[in-house]
Amino acid sequence: MNAAQAELASCRSGTAKMPDGLALDTPCVEDGAAIWRLARDSRVLDLNSSYSYLLWCRDFAATSAVARDPEGDPVGFVTGYIRPERPHTLVVWQVAVDGPQRGRGLAGALLDGLTARVTDEAGVRGVETTITPGNTASNRLFTAFAERHGARVEREVLFDGGLFPDSAHEPEVLYRIGPLGRPAARV
């Protein structure tokens, strides 16, 4: 086994059980195709190239998370990175949950699990994400996340729709959430 293979084998260690029987885990390169499919099937997310999801699983696995079903297949994910100019800020890039798993709190559990990990490992104290005005599910997800963590939410337009090459793109509203406290118990 070479060093790259050993790294891939070790990426599945340290999973934590989630309340509904799914496991919270760190993504591996082999998960890139499944994560791409989840993003595609969401019909809400901007779909990146399949290659970018493979790179994400390699280079940003420490700041991303997947939910695995009992067979070990990804059924949800959250991708993120530490913002270079703000080293205590996690930027959440995308969150998606497989259709049959929606409505069960999985996206919130993924977000809570990831932020707990990066808070412990990297000293993260805040989260940033962008949400288009028409994405009510993401608005609710991140507003509820802020409430659970006793954090403020500041919103401002980061990228006006006119900046995008495809003229139909809505503006991307930046959500700054923080400082993060301990999450409140779920009812």
N, CA, C and O of each residue as an XYZ file, in Angstrom:
748
protein
N       0.852     -1.179      0.000
C       0.000      0.000      0.000
C       0.894      1.236      0.000
O       1.788      1.363      0.836
N       0.641      2.162     -0.961
C       1.431      3.386     -0.994
C       0.807      4.442     -0.076
O      -0.242      4.202      0.522
N       1.452      5.614      0.038
C       1.004      6.652      0.965
C      -0.391      7.168      0.611
O      -1.207      7.400      1.502
N      -0.670      7.349     -0.675
C      -1.994      7.840     -1.083
C      -3.081      6.834     -0.739
O      -4.167      7.217     -0.304
N      -2.795      5.532     -0.934
C      -3.775      4.507     -0.601
C      -4.008      4.440      0.905
O      -5.140      4.250      1.350
N      -2.946      4.594      1.689
C      -3.089      4.595      3.144
C      -3.932      5.774      3.605
O      -4.749      5.641      4.517
N      -3.733      6.937      2.971
C      -4.525      8.117      3.317
C      -6.003      7.877      3.024
O      -6.865      8.243      3.824
N      -6.300      7.259      1.869
C      -7.681      6.967      1.524
C      -8.301      5.971      2.490
O      -9.459      6.126      2.879
N      -7.546      4.951      2.882
C      -8.061      3.949      3.810
C      -8.342      4.552      5.175
O      -9.296      4.151      5.841
N      -7.520      5.515      5.606
C      -7.697      6.077      6.935
C      -8.803      7.112      7.002
O      -9.236      7.472      8.097
N      -9.274      7.601      5.862
C     -10.262      8.676      5.899
C     -11.611      8.217      6.427
O     -12.436      9.058      6.784
N     -11.863      6.933      6.489
C     -13.152      6.451      6.983
C     -13.144      6.192      8.489
O     -14.164      5.785      9.046
N     -12.039      6.414      9.140
C     -11.993      6.148     10.572
C     -12.632      7.285     11.345
O     -12.743      8.403     10.842
N     -13.048      7.002     12.554
C     -13.554      8.029     13.439
C     -14.966      8.488     13.121
O     -15.310      9.640     13.385
N     -15.793      7.610     12.559
C     -17.154      8.026     12.267
C     -17.959      8.122     13.555
O     -17.665      7.437     14.535
N     -18.955      8.960     13.546
C     -19.845      9.122     14.688
C     -21.256      8.789     14.251
O     -21.677      9.188     13.165
N     -21.987      8.070     15.071
C     -23.375      7.720     14.745
C     -24.253      8.954     14.857
O     -24.077      9.795     15.738
N     -25.191      9.035     13.946
C     -26.164     10.108     13.983
C     -27.466      9.522     14.534
O     -27.667      8.309     14.471
N     -28.340     10.354     15.065
C     -29.544      9.836     15.727
C     -30.385      8.879     14.886
O     -30.981      7.952     15.433
N     -30.447      9.077     13.590
C     -31.313      8.235     12.766
C     -30.614      7.005     12.201
O     -31.126      6.381     11.272
N     -29.459      6.648     12.742
C     -28.760      5.450     12.290
C     -27.747      5.697     11.194
O     -27.034      4.774     10.801
N     -27.663      6.915     10.688
C     -26.641      7.251      9.699
C     -25.347      7.583     10.425
O     -25.352      7.878     11.620
N     -24.243      7.533      9.695
C     -22.944      7.834     10.293
C     -22.388      9.129      9.709
O     -22.442      9.347      8.498
N     -21.863      9.971     10.564
C     -21.177     11.187     10.150
C     -19.722     10.828      9.906
O     -19.097     10.165     10.734
N     -19.177     11.264      8.770
C     -17.830     10.854      8.399
C     -17.141     11.968      7.620
O     -17.764     12.953      7.225
N     -15.849     11.786      7.411
C     -15.053     12.664      6.564
C     -15.071     12.082      5.153
O     -14.907     10.873      4.986
N     -15.268     12.922      4.134
C     -15.318     12.369      2.768
C     -13.965     11.867      2.290
O     -12.912     12.348      2.709
N     -14.026     10.895      1.409
C     -12.852     10.332      0.748
C     -12.979     10.595     -0.752
O     -14.068     10.886     -1.248
N     -11.869     10.492     -1.461
C     -11.882     10.715     -2.898
C     -12.934      9.832     -3.576
O     -13.590     10.266     -4.523
N     -13.092      8.619     -3.104
C     -14.082      7.716     -3.705
C     -15.510      8.251     -3.576
O     -16.398      7.813     -4.306
N     -15.739      9.185     -2.663
C     -17.070      9.766     -2.474
C     -17.376     10.882     -3.465
O     -18.520     11.327     -3.556
N     -16.375     11.337     -4.206
C     -16.566     12.482     -5.091
C     -17.705     12.316     -6.085
O     -18.484     13.248     -6.286
N     -17.819     11.150     -6.710
C     -18.882     10.925     -7.700
C     -20.256     10.952     -7.044
O     -21.193     11.529     -7.595
N     -20.383     10.338     -5.879
C     -21.673     10.329     -5.175
C     -22.057     11.734     -4.727
O     -23.227     12.113     -4.795
N     -21.081     12.502     -4.270
C     -21.351     13.878     -3.845
C     -21.772     14.719     -5.050
O     -22.684     15.538     -4.942
N     -21.119     14.525     -6.187
C     -21.512     15.224     -7.414
C     -22.964     14.897     -7.758
O     -23.740     15.793     -8.091
N     -23.340     13.599     -7.677
C     -24.712     13.195     -7.987
C     -25.714     13.822     -7.013
O     -26.789     14.255     -7.430
N     -25.370     13.875     -5.715
C     -26.261     14.507     -4.737
C     -26.455     15.988     -5.056
O     -27.568     16.504     -4.959
N     -25.381     16.670     -5.433
C     -25.484     18.083     -5.816
C     -26.352     18.236     -7.061
O     -27.220     19.108     -7.115
N     -26.120     17.394     -8.050
C     -26.908     17.443     -9.288
C     -28.383     17.204     -8.999
O     -29.246     17.934     -9.487
N     -28.665     16.181     -8.205
C     -30.046     15.792     -7.948
C     -30.780     16.769     -7.034
O     -32.007     16.721     -6.939
N     -30.049     17.650     -6.365
C     -30.697     18.647     -5.500
C     -31.531     19.612     -6.322
O     -32.528     20.141     -5.831
N     -31.142     19.845     -7.553
C     -31.807     20.778     -8.466
C     -31.837     22.210     -7.945
O     -32.563     23.053     -8.473
N     -31.049     22.483     -6.910
C     -30.974     23.827     -6.344
C     -29.543     24.349     -6.394
O     -29.314     25.529     -6.658
N     -28.589     23.473     -6.140
C     -27.189     23.885     -6.076
C     -26.618     24.161     -7.457
O     -27.034     23.552     -8.443
N     -25.661     25.085     -7.525
C     -24.877     25.250     -8.746
C     -23.997     24.009     -8.857
O     -23.212     23.719     -7.954
N     -24.125     23.286     -9.949
C     -23.365     22.047    -10.119
C     -21.981     22.357    -10.663
O     -21.837     22.958    -11.727
N     -20.975     21.944     -9.925
C     -19.589     22.081    -10.356
C     -19.208     20.844    -11.168
O     -19.979     19.888    -11.247
N     -18.025     20.865    -11.768
C     -17.581     19.701    -12.528
C     -17.366     18.517    -11.589
O     -17.076     18.693    -10.405
N     -17.513     17.311    -12.133
C     -17.278     16.124    -11.307
C     -15.844     16.106    -10.786
O     -15.583     15.633     -9.680
N     -14.924     16.619    -11.584
C     -13.524     16.693    -11.177
C     -13.364     17.545     -9.922
O     -12.570     17.214     -9.041
N     -14.116     18.641     -9.842
C     -13.974     19.524     -8.676
C     -14.405     18.819     -7.388
O     -13.837     19.074     -6.327
N     -15.410     17.930     -7.472
C     -15.840     17.212     -6.270
C     -14.783     16.197     -5.836
O     -14.606     15.958     -4.641
N     -14.076     15.598     -6.805
C     -12.968     14.706     -6.450
C     -11.869     15.488     -5.741
O     -11.346     15.053     -4.715
N     -11.525     16.651     -6.300
C     -10.511     17.492     -5.652
C     -10.964     17.943     -4.273
O     -10.174     17.961     -3.328
N     -12.237     18.308     -4.157
C     -12.752     18.758     -2.870
C     -12.574     17.667     -1.818
O     -12.147     17.936     -0.695
N     -12.907     16.430     -2.197
C     -12.778     15.309     -1.258
C     -11.332     15.010     -0.900
O     -11.063     14.444      0.159
N     -10.405     15.381     -1.760
C      -8.989     15.195     -1.463
C      -8.431     16.359     -0.659
O      -7.787     16.152      0.370
N      -8.674     17.590     -1.122
C      -7.986     18.749     -0.553
C      -8.729     19.441      0.585
O      -8.106     20.143      1.383
N     -10.037     19.261      0.678
C     -10.815     19.935      1.721
C     -11.632     18.940      2.547
O     -12.662     19.310      3.112
N     -11.196     17.712      2.622
C     -11.916     16.698      3.393
C     -11.991     17.066      4.870
O     -12.997     16.788      5.522
N     -10.955     17.680      5.402
C     -10.933     18.026      6.832
C     -11.978     19.073      7.195
O     -12.348     19.200      8.362
N     -12.456     19.820      6.207
C     -13.455     20.856      6.472
C     -14.774     20.541      5.763
O     -15.558     21.437      5.449
N     -14.994     19.264      5.523
C     -16.224     18.798      4.885
C     -16.715     17.556      5.624
O     -15.982     16.971      6.421
N     -17.956     17.156      5.355
C     -18.512     15.973      6.027
C     -19.499     15.286      5.096
O     -20.107     15.914      4.229
N     -19.644     13.982      5.297
C     -20.664     13.199      4.601
C     -21.474     12.432      5.637
O     -20.985     12.112      6.720
N     -22.716     12.145      5.284
C     -23.550     11.225      6.057
C     -23.605      9.933      5.256
O     -23.876      9.945      4.055
N     -23.347      8.827      5.926
C     -23.352      7.521      5.264
C     -24.536      6.685      5.732
O     -24.909      6.701      6.905
N     -25.116      5.954      4.784
C     -26.180      5.022      5.136
C     -25.545      3.750      5.688
O     -24.318      3.649      5.714
N     -26.336      2.780      6.127
C     -25.760      1.557      6.707
C     -24.816      0.800      5.769
O     -23.963      0.045      6.237
N     -24.955      0.990      4.450
C     -24.050      0.339      3.497
C     -22.777      1.143      3.267
O     -21.885      0.701      2.543
N     -22.686      2.323      3.880
C     -21.495      3.158      3.726
C     -21.569      4.161      2.589
O     -20.596      4.868      2.327
N     -22.712      4.235      1.907
C     -22.861      5.157      0.782
C     -23.241      6.552      1.272
O     -24.038      6.676      2.202
N     -22.692      7.603      0.667
C     -23.062      8.967      1.048
C     -24.523      9.266      0.697
O     -24.964      9.020     -0.425
N     -25.268      9.800      1.674
C     -26.655     10.215      1.457
C     -26.836     11.705      1.765
O     -27.947     12.232      1.690
N     -25.758     12.361      2.105
C     -25.776     13.796      2.356
C     -24.353     14.278      2.509
O     -23.453     13.501      2.830
N     -24.148     15.579      2.277
C     -22.807     16.129      2.447
C     -22.876     17.616      2.752
O     -23.869     18.287      2.471
N     -21.814     18.100      3.324
C     -21.566     19.529      3.466
C     -20.097     19.739      3.117
O     -19.224     19.053      3.649
N     -19.829     20.685      2.225
C     -18.447     21.003      1.864
C     -18.126     22.393      2.382
O     -18.963     23.296      2.363
N     -16.897     22.541      2.843
C     -16.475     23.830      3.370
C     -14.970     23.977      3.321
O     -14.242     23.046      2.978
N     -14.527     25.164      3.670
C     -13.094     25.443      3.763
C     -12.876     26.570      4.766
O     -13.785     27.347      5.059
N     -11.667     26.642      5.280
C     -11.299     27.729      6.178
C     -10.906     28.921      5.304
O     -10.069     28.800      4.409
N     -11.510     30.051      5.573
C     -11.253     31.232      4.757
C      -9.858     31.769      5.067
O      -9.574     32.081      6.224
N      -8.976     31.885      4.067
C      -7.591     32.312      4.313
C      -7.481     33.661      5.028
O      -6.626     33.831      5.897
N      -8.340     34.620      4.668
C      -8.266     35.942      5.282
C      -8.890     35.977      6.677
O      -8.677     36.928      7.429
N      -9.644     34.961      7.015
C     -10.309     34.845      8.318
C     -10.119     33.415      8.813
O     -11.021     32.591      8.656
N      -8.978     33.103      9.401
C      -8.655     31.707      9.732
C      -9.533     31.058     10.802
O      -9.396     29.864     11.068
N     -10.433     31.829     11.420
C     -11.362     31.248     12.394
C     -12.779     31.176     11.827
O     -13.759     31.066     12.565
N     -12.862     31.243     10.478
C     -14.158     31.216      9.802
C     -14.227     30.033      8.843
O     -13.367     29.858      7.979
N     -15.264     29.230      9.015
C     -15.563     28.135      8.097
C     -16.517     28.661      7.046
O     -17.591     29.163      7.376
N     -16.135     28.552      5.778
C     -17.030     28.900      4.681
C     -17.706     27.613      4.227
O     -17.041     26.676      3.786
N     -19.023     27.573      4.336
C     -19.780     26.412      3.874
C     -20.122     26.647      2.412
O     -20.816     27.603      2.064
N     -19.626     25.763      1.571
C     -19.790     25.896      0.125
C     -21.120     25.306     -0.336
O     -21.916     25.994     -0.975
N     -21.363     24.044     -0.016
C     -22.604     23.396     -0.438
C     -23.079     22.415      0.630
O     -22.282     21.829      1.363
N     -24.395     22.255      0.694
C     -25.042     21.259      1.552
C     -26.107     20.584      0.703
O     -26.914     21.260      0.065
N     -26.115     19.258      0.692
C     -27.152     18.527     -0.040
C     -27.480     17.234      0.697
O     -26.621     16.617      1.326
N     -28.743     16.845      0.600
C     -29.239     15.609      1.210
C     -30.037     14.855      0.153
O     -30.822     15.447     -0.587
N     -29.829     13.554      0.091
C     -30.551     12.697     -0.837
C     -32.055     12.807     -0.590
O     -32.491     12.897      0.558
N     -32.843     12.800     -1.656
C     -34.288     12.979     -1.573
C     -34.974     12.179     -0.478
O     -35.703     12.763      0.324
N     -34.771     10.852     -0.409
C     -35.465     10.068      0.619
C     -35.054     10.411      2.056
O     -35.768     10.060      2.996
N     -33.931     11.083      2.239
C     -33.458     11.431      3.581
C     -33.907     12.824      4.026
O     -33.710     13.193      5.184
N     -34.504     13.595      3.127
C     -34.889     14.976      3.447
C     -36.019     15.015      4.463
O     -36.837     14.099      4.558
N     -36.037     16.115      5.226
C     -37.087     16.314      6.215
C     -36.845     15.605      7.520
O     -37.739     15.541      8.364
N     -35.646     15.065      7.707
C     -35.330     14.312      8.921
C     -34.267     15.000      9.775
O     -33.777     14.419     10.743
N     -33.908     16.244      9.416
C     -32.905     16.976     10.187
C     -31.476     16.630      9.845
O     -30.557     17.003     10.573
N     -31.272     15.921      8.748
C     -29.927     15.475      8.395
C     -29.007     16.642      8.034
O     -27.847     16.657      8.445
N     -29.500     17.607      7.282
C     -28.647     18.746      6.907
C     -28.158     19.485      8.151
O     -26.985     19.848      8.241
N     -29.051     19.705      9.100
C     -28.656     20.366     10.346
C     -27.658     19.544     11.144
O     -26.719     20.092     11.720
N     -27.857     18.226     11.182
C     -26.924     17.349     11.898
C     -25.553     17.357     11.238
O     -24.532     17.366     11.925
N     -25.524     17.354      9.908
C     -24.245     17.436      9.190
C     -23.527     18.745      9.508
O     -22.328     18.755      9.785
N     -24.267     19.837      9.465
C     -23.683     21.145      9.732
C     -23.186     21.241     11.173
O     -22.096     21.756     11.419
N     -23.978     20.749     12.126
C     -23.552     20.747     13.529
C     -22.316     19.872     13.740
O     -21.382     20.264     14.441
N     -22.319     18.682     13.127
C     -21.180     17.769     13.286
C     -19.904     18.334     12.705
O     -18.841     18.246     13.320
N     -20.008     18.921     11.510
C     -18.825     19.513     10.891
C     -18.306     20.689     11.703
O     -17.103     20.782     11.949
N     -19.188     21.588     12.123
C     -18.697     22.755     12.866
C     -18.123     22.349     14.216
O     -17.170     22.969     14.689
N     -18.682     21.324     14.845
C     -18.086     20.844     16.101
C     -16.661     20.357     15.851
O     -15.754     20.644     16.632
N     -16.473     19.622     14.762
C     -15.136     19.097     14.448
C     -14.151     20.222     14.163
O     -13.058     20.240     14.728
N     -14.522     21.168     13.291
C     -13.564     22.219     12.931
C     -13.378     23.239     14.046
O     -12.350     23.914     14.098
N     -14.354     23.361     14.933
C     -14.168     24.213     16.109
C     -13.087     23.608     17.001
O     -12.191     24.310     17.469
N     -13.182     22.296     17.231
C     -12.186     21.613     18.060
C     -10.811     21.576     17.406
O      -9.803     21.812     18.072
N     -10.758     21.284     16.115
C      -9.480     21.071     15.435
C      -8.831     22.355     14.928
O      -7.604     22.450     14.893
N      -9.638     23.348     14.532
C      -9.069     24.543     13.891
C      -9.440     25.845     14.585
O      -9.057     26.918     14.120
N     -10.178     25.771     15.687
C     -10.532     26.980     16.409
C     -11.535     27.870     15.694
O     -11.552     29.083     15.901
N     -12.369     27.272     14.854
C     -13.380     28.043     14.133
C     -14.356     28.662     15.133
O     -14.796     28.012     16.081
N     -14.682     29.937     14.897
C     -15.626     30.652     15.758
C     -16.816     31.214     14.995
O     -17.743     31.756     15.597
N     -16.792     31.085     13.672
C     -17.889     31.609     12.865
C     -18.027     30.859     11.563
O     -17.115     30.157     11.128
N     -19.184     31.019     10.949
C     -19.500     30.365      9.679
C     -19.952     31.431      8.695
O     -20.673     32.363      9.051
N     -19.519     31.280      7.461
C     -20.029     32.099      6.364
C     -20.581     31.160      5.302
O     -20.069     30.059      5.099
N     -21.626     31.610      4.631
C     -22.165     30.898      3.485
C     -22.879     31.920      2.625
O     -23.170     33.026      3.081
N     -23.161     31.560      1.386
C     -23.998     32.417      0.557
C     -25.244     31.648      0.168
O     -25.207     30.437     -0.054
N     -26.356     32.382      0.089
C     -27.645     31.788     -0.226
C     -28.361     32.737     -1.178
O     -28.374     33.950     -0.971
N     -28.951     32.177     -2.214
C     -29.755     33.007     -3.116
C     -31.098     33.291     -2.444
O     -31.586     32.468     -1.669
N     -31.696     34.445     -2.731
C     -32.963     34.799     -2.077
C     -34.072     33.760     -2.260
O     -34.920     33.624     -1.378
N     -34.095     33.033     -3.357
C     -35.133     32.040     -3.601
C     -34.931     30.701     -2.920
O     -35.802     29.836     -3.010
N     -33.803     30.501     -2.236
C     -33.505     29.211     -1.607
C     -33.986     29.228     -0.150
O     -33.192     29.400      0.775
N     -35.292     29.048      0.034
C     -35.862     29.128      1.381
C     -35.384     28.002      2.298
O     -35.260     28.207      3.505
N     -35.114     26.812      1.743
C     -34.640     25.700      2.573
C     -33.287     26.031      3.196
O     -33.080     25.774      4.382
N     -32.366     26.593      2.421
C     -31.053     26.960      2.972
C     -31.171     28.116      3.955
O     -30.474     28.147      4.969
N     -32.048     29.061      3.658
C     -32.264     30.164      4.587
C     -32.712     29.613      5.939
O     -32.181     30.010      6.977
N     -33.684     28.702      5.933
C     -34.162     28.096      7.180
C     -33.070     27.286      7.874
O     -32.918     27.360      9.093
N     -32.303     26.507      7.089
C     -31.235     25.685      7.655
C     -30.234     26.542      8.420
O     -29.906     26.235      9.566
N     -29.746     27.613      7.797
C     -28.700     28.412      8.435
C     -29.246     29.334      9.524
O     -28.531     29.651     10.474
N     -30.484     29.761      9.403
C     -31.099     30.543     10.474
C     -31.290     29.670     11.714
O     -31.005     30.102     12.831
N     -31.771     28.446     11.517
C     -31.932     27.513     12.636
C     -30.581     27.142     13.239
O     -30.463     27.015     14.457
N     -29.554     26.966     12.393
C     -28.209     26.685     12.874
C     -27.747     27.804     13.804
O     -27.239     27.538     14.893
N     -27.921     29.051     13.376
C     -27.511     30.194     14.199
C     -28.264     30.200     15.528
O     -27.667     30.454     16.574
N     -29.546     29.926     15.497
C     -30.337     29.888     16.732
C     -29.833     28.812     17.678
O     -29.691     29.056     18.877
N     -29.557     27.604     17.144
C     -29.050     26.508     17.993
C     -27.732     26.863     18.637
O     -27.441     26.420     19.749
N     -26.934     27.656     17.952
C     -25.600     27.999     18.446
C     -25.557     29.357     19.132
O     -24.480     29.844     19.474
N     -26.716     29.970     19.335
C     -26.784     31.261     20.019
C     -25.978     32.341     19.316
O     -25.375     33.192     19.969
N     -25.964     32.310     18.002
C     -25.115     33.219     17.219
C     -25.949     34.238     16.450
O     -27.102     33.988     16.101
N     -25.348     35.372     16.200
C     -25.959     36.397     15.354
C     -25.850     35.988     13.884
O     -24.978     35.207     13.503
N     -26.752     36.530     13.071
C     -26.679     36.352     11.617
C     -26.671     37.747     11.007
O     -27.586     38.539     11.232
N     -25.630     38.038     10.234
C     -25.571     39.276      9.464
C     -25.687     38.887      7.998
O     -25.069     37.920      7.553
N     -26.486     39.647      7.249
C     -26.706     39.347      5.831
C     -26.381     40.577      4.989
O     -26.719     41.704      5.351
N     -25.719     40.337      3.857
C     -25.473     41.399      2.877
C     -25.216     40.736      1.527
O     -24.721     39.611      1.468
N     -25.548     41.428      0.458
C     -25.301     40.877     -0.872
C     -23.797     40.823     -1.095
O     -23.109     41.839     -0.987
N     -23.291     39.640     -1.403
C     -21.870     39.471     -1.689
C     -21.609     39.620     -3.185
O     -20.725     40.369     -3.600
N     -22.389     38.899     -3.988
C     -22.239     38.958     -5.435
C     -23.594     39.275     -6.052
O     -24.523     38.474     -5.959
N     -23.709     40.432     -6.677
C     -24.926     40.803     -7.380
C     -25.118     39.858     -8.563
O     -24.144     39.384     -9.148
N     -26.368     39.586     -8.912
C     -26.664     38.680    -10.020
C     -25.996     39.068    -11.322
O     -25.684     38.196    -12.134
N     -25.764     40.374    -11.548
C     -25.142     40.842    -12.781
C     -23.692     40.452    -12.934
O     -23.144     40.549    -14.032
N     -23.052     40.014    -11.864
C     -21.647     39.594    -11.947
C     -21.483     38.219    -12.593
O     -20.400     37.880    -13.070
N     -22.551     37.434    -12.606
C     -22.475     36.076    -13.130
C     -22.634     36.080    -14.646
O     -23.419     36.864    -15.179
N     -21.902     35.218    -15.348
C     -22.002     35.196    -16.807
C     -23.368     34.739    -17.312
O     -23.791     35.126    -18.401
N     -24.057     33.919    -16.523
C     -25.412     33.521    -16.915
C     -26.380     34.537    -16.322
O     -26.503     34.642    -15.102
N     -27.053     35.271    -17.167
C     -27.836     36.431    -16.738
C     -28.983     36.092    -15.791
O     -29.509     36.989    -15.132
N     -29.379     34.847    -15.704
C     -30.510     34.479    -14.859
C     -30.121     34.184    -13.414
O     -30.978     33.770    -12.633
N     -28.864     34.382    -13.031
C     -28.424     34.030    -11.680
C     -28.908     35.060    -10.664
O     -28.763     36.267    -10.860
N     -29.482     34.559     -9.580
C     -29.893     35.440     -8.487
C     -28.653     35.950     -7.758
O     -27.580     35.356     -7.874
N     -28.789     37.042     -7.009
C     -27.648     37.481     -6.199
C     -27.331     36.443     -5.128
O     -28.205     35.696     -4.687
N     -26.081     36.410     -4.724
C     -25.651     35.539     -3.626
C     -25.538     36.408     -2.376
O     -24.729     37.334     -2.320
N     -26.364     36.093     -1.371
C     -26.387     36.850     -0.125
C     -25.449     36.162      0.866
O     -25.590     34.971      1.143
N     -24.496     36.919      1.393
C     -23.547     36.403      2.379
C     -24.211     36.379      3.745
O     -24.750     37.387      4.204
N     -24.168     35.223      4.390
C     -24.614     35.062      5.767
C     -23.353     34.921      6.620
O     -22.561     34.004      6.404
N     -23.162     35.810      7.573
C     -22.076     35.693      8.560
C     -22.726     35.287      9.873
O     -23.568     36.006     10.411
N     -22.329     34.132     10.380
C     -22.934     33.569     11.590
C     -21.858     33.435     12.653
O     -20.851     32.761     12.439
N     -22.066     34.073     13.794
C     -21.088     33.956     14.868
C     -21.257     35.059     15.898
O     -22.068     35.968     15.719
N     -20.504     34.978     16.955
C     -19.652     33.842     17.317
C     -20.482     32.630     17.718
O     -21.587     32.759     18.246
N     -19.930     31.461     17.460
C     -20.632     30.224     17.729
C     -20.539     29.854     19.204
O     -19.471     29.935     19.810
N     -21.670     29.446     19.771
C     -21.717     28.889     21.108
C     -22.003     27.413     21.000
O     -22.070     26.871     19.897
N     -22.170     26.772     22.100
C     -22.544     25.340     22.100
C     -23.964     25.204     21.583
O     -24.834     25.989     21.961
N     -24.216     24.219     20.723
C     -25.581     24.070     20.206
C     -26.562     23.698     21.304
O     -26.240     22.933     22.214
N     -27.766     24.254     21.205
C     -28.826     23.903     22.131
C     -29.300     22.494     21.808
O     -29.216     22.049     20.664
N     -29.795     21.801     22.816
C     -30.304     20.443     22.600
C     -31.488     20.474     21.667
O     -32.330     21.369     21.748
N     -31.556     19.487     20.770
C     -32.674     19.383     19.831
C     -33.877     18.798     20.550
O     -33.767     17.884     21.367
N     -35.028     19.362     20.215
C     -36.271     18.885     20.816
C     -36.936     17.891     19.900
O     -38.002     17.368     20.225
